Amino acid sequence: MKRRTIAAAGLCAVLARPALAQDGFPNRPVRFVVPFAAGGPSDIVARILTPRMAATLGQPVVVENRAGAGGVTGVDVVAKAAGDGYTFGIGSAGGLAISPNLGRATPYNPMTDLAPLTQGVLVPEPVVVPAASPFRTLAELVAGAKARPGSLNFGSTGNGSMPHLAAAQLLAAAGIEAVHISYNSGGQLATAILRNEVQFGFADLPVLLSNIQAGSLRALAVGTPQRLSWLPDVPTFIEAGHPSVDASNWHGLVAPARTAPGPLAALRRAAIAALQDEEVRRLLHDQGAIPGGGSPEEFGAFIASENRKWAEVIRRNNITAD
């Protein structure tokens, strides 16, 4: 009887170990996968968040850059990681809502293979022209394009990129034609607009903001519901009469869908706490981004709505990947 009692107690202790480990999560560093190279927008957001998340979790949060395929490679690393909570990552509109609808063989389903933690930031996409452009308003740009169909060029960062899809929304809403020219990066795109290689284009606000503020680029409208604090004199597309132009980039935090409930809840708490920190919000705002920090349910619904929106834009405009 005594031996059986001891054996039973030993078995209980073994069975209890996973629960104790889960309750003590984390007990070692946590990996934060960024699906782009160091220095890019996702990487900057991640490195602003990690100190505050580490303080909440009580363990280091180590950024690992896994660039490739427009953000798909890194998101796939997260989707296929173990569900122990020691790997999570950041995904953008490209990897979580656009690439899965471009006909690419995306190796994960953003709705079923990933667990949303919280939306990190919203990144406005203004449409801009060179300072020397004759178009001083969006209405003038549209009128100029209608007067000479196909005579204007617009730039993007590749077929199916956010700047491309935003421009496709504008062309469809305004009933105009323009020639698409693709560049390899936001920096190259901004330079092309500055040099009037292309007459207009959309890009992430952080890429354009310094040139807008310096007066070398002119913003005509922004794709957010309200005007932006950085550009208070620039109207929204709603104000400009084109409410269907609804384009903003974004970056949000996700974990593998199989992540155990305890670690998943801990990651969510740490992410939301970081995004609610006033210093973190100030640093993100300084980058030209609107801080998030809503609930996982809100972010999950947002990912689903973005998938529906961009799938329709891609279908209507017959857009394919590069």
N, C-alpha and C positions, 0 to 999 in steps of 0.2 A: 504493500500500500504506500509506504514511504517513497519507494523508488518511482511508483507511478505518479505520485504527487510531484516529485522533483521533475520528472520527465514532462509532465503537463505544464509545470511552471516554465521550464525551458522552452517548450513549444510556444507558449504565450509570448515569451520575450522575443523569440524569433519573429513571430507574426506581427509583433508591435513595432519592429524596427522601421518598416517603411513609413508607418504613420508618424513615428518620431522624427524621421528624416524630413518628411514633408512639413511637419510643424516647424522644424528648424530651418526651413529654406530661407535664404541660401546659406550654405556653409563653405562656399568657395566662390571665386570670381564668376561673373555672369557675362556671356558673350552677346554683344550688340552688333548685329550684321548690318552694314550699310552697303546697298547694292550699287554704289558708284565710287569713283576714285576719291581720294582724300582732297579736301578743299572745295568740293562741290556743294550745292545747296543741302542735300540730304546729310552729308558729312558734317557740315557746319551746325545744322539742327541737332544732330546726334551728340556732338561734342559740347554743345551748350547744355543739353539735358543730362548727360552722364554724371557730372559731379553731384547734382541734386538727387538723382536716382540712387547713386551709390550711398549717399548719406542715409536715405530712407531704408535701403536694403541691408545696410551694414556690411557690404562686400563691394570690392571694385567692380565696375561695369566697364568692360574692355571693348572698344570699338574695333571691329574687323571689317575692312573694306573688301568686298567681293564684287567687283565691277564686271559688267558684260551684258550684252543683249538688251541694252536700254533699261537696265534695272531688273530684268527677269532672272538673271543668274543668281543674284544675291537673295531675291525673294524666294527662289526655289530652295536655296540652302536652308532658309528658315522653315519653309513648308515641310521639308523632309527631316528636320532635326528631331532628336529625341524629345519626348514630352515631359522632360524632367524640370523644365523651367529655366535651364541654364543657357538657352539660346532664344533670343527674340531679335526683332529687327525693325527697320523702317522701310516703308514702301511708299512710292509716289503714285500719282494718277496714272503714269505710264505703265508701271508694273502691275497695278491692282485694278485698273479699269479700262485702259486703252489697249495694251498688248493682247489681253485675252480675247479682244473682239476684232483684231486685225487679220485673222486668218493664220497667225503664227501657231506653231505647235507649242503653245505655252505649257510647260510641264506641271502646272498646278492649276487648281480652280480657286480663285480668290475668295469665293463664297463658302467653300466647304473644307479647304485645306489649311485655312488660316483663322486664328481667333483674333478679332479686333481688340486692341487695348484702349487706344484713344486717338483722336485726330491730333497730330502734332501742330501743324501750321497750315494755313491757307495762304497761297502766294498769288496775288493779283496778276492778271495778264493785261496790261494796257496795250492799245494799238498806238503806234508812234510813226511819225514821219520825220525826215531831216529838218533841221531848223530853216533851211533855205527853201523848203517846199512851198508851193503856192497855196497848198491846202492848210487852212488855219482851223477848220472845224471838220468833224466827221461828215457833215452834210456836204461840204465842199469836196471832200475826197470822193464821196459817192457820186456826186454830180460830175466830177472829172472823169471817173471811171465809166460812167454811162455815156458821156460825150464821145469817148474814144474807146470802145470795147476792146479789151485785150491789150491796151497800150501800156498799162501799168504792171510792174512786177511787185510781188510780195515775197518776203523771205520767211523761212522756217528753219527748224533744226532737224528736218528729215520728214519723209512721208509718215504720216500717222503720229507725229509729235504733237504736243499740246499747241504750239504756235500754228502748226498746219491746220489742226482741227478748229481752232478759234477763228482763223481766217476763213475756213470753209463755212462756218456759221455766219460770218459777216457777209460773205459773197451771196449766200443763199438768202439771207434776210433782206439785203439791199437790192438783190436782183442785178448784180454786176459781175463782170468777168475780169480776171487778172491772171498773169502768168506766175506760176509757182517756181521759186528758185530755192534749193535746199542747201544748207550749210551744216558743218559738222558740230557746231557748238553755239551756245548762246552768245559767247564773246564774238565769234566770227559773224553771227547774224547782226549784232549791234553795230559792228564796224561796217558791214555792208549797207546798213541803213544810213549811218553817218556819211558814207561816201556816195550815197544816192545810187548805189548799184541796184538796190531795190527801193521802191518808192514808199512802201509801208510794210509794217510787220508787227506781229505780237511777240512778246517774250516775257519771262518772269520779271517782275518789278525790280528785284535786286540787281539784275543784269543791266537794267536801263536807268535806274534812279539817278545815279550821279550825273549822267549825261542830260537827263531831263532837267535836273536842278541847275546844271551849268548852262542850260539854254541851247545845247547842241542838238538835242532831240526835242520834238514837240509831241506831247501826249494828247490824243484827240478824244479818247474815251476809255473807260475801265470796265472790265467784265465782272463787277461785283454789285450787289444790290444797293449799296450805299457808296457815297464818295469816300475817298481815302484821305486819311489825315496827312499823308505825305504829299498828296496832290489835290488840295481842297478845291481848286478852281477847275479841275477836269471833270466833266460830266460822266455819268454812268451811261451804258448803252440803253438803259431804260429811259433815262432823260432824253437821250438822243433819238428816241423813236424806234429802237431795235431791241425790244425786251428779250427776244429769243437768243441773242448773243450772250451766253452765260458761260464764260470760260475763266477758270482759275486753276492754277496748279495746286497741289497739296501734297503733304507728306504725313503719313500716319504710322503708328506703332502697332506691330502685329506679332503674334507668337504662333507656333505650330498648333493646329486645331486639336491635336491629341494631348496638349499640355494638361497635366493633372490639375484639379481645381484649386488646391492650396497654393502652389507656385504661380498659377495663372492669376489668382486674386492678388498675390503679393506684387507681381509685375504691374498689374493694373493700378494698384494703389500708388506704387512708386512713380509710374509714368504720369498719372493725374496730379499727384502732389508736386512733381517737378514743373508741370505746365501751369500750375496755379501759383507758383512762387513768383513774387513781384520782380525780383532781379532777373530770373529766367525770361519772364515776359518782356522785360525791357530790352534784354539782349536780342531776343527774337525780333522785336519790333524794329530795333536798330538795323537789322538785316533786311528790312522791307517785307517782313512776314507778319501775318495776323495769328497770334497764338491761339491754339485750341485748348483741349483739356476736358472735353465732354465725356459722357459715359460710353462704355463699350457698345451699348445698344444703339446709341446715336451714331457712332462711327460705323457700325455695321450697316445701318440703314443708309448712311451716306455712300458707302462703297457700292451698295446695290443700286442706288439711284444714279451714281456716276457711270456704272456699267451700262445701265439702260440708255442714258443720254448719249454716251459716246458711241455705243453700238448703232444707234439710229443715225448719228451724223456720218459715221463710217459707211453705213449701208447706202444712205441717200446720195453720197458723193463718190461712191465706188472707190474708196481709198484703200490702198494696199500697203503693206510694209515695204521698206527698202529692200 
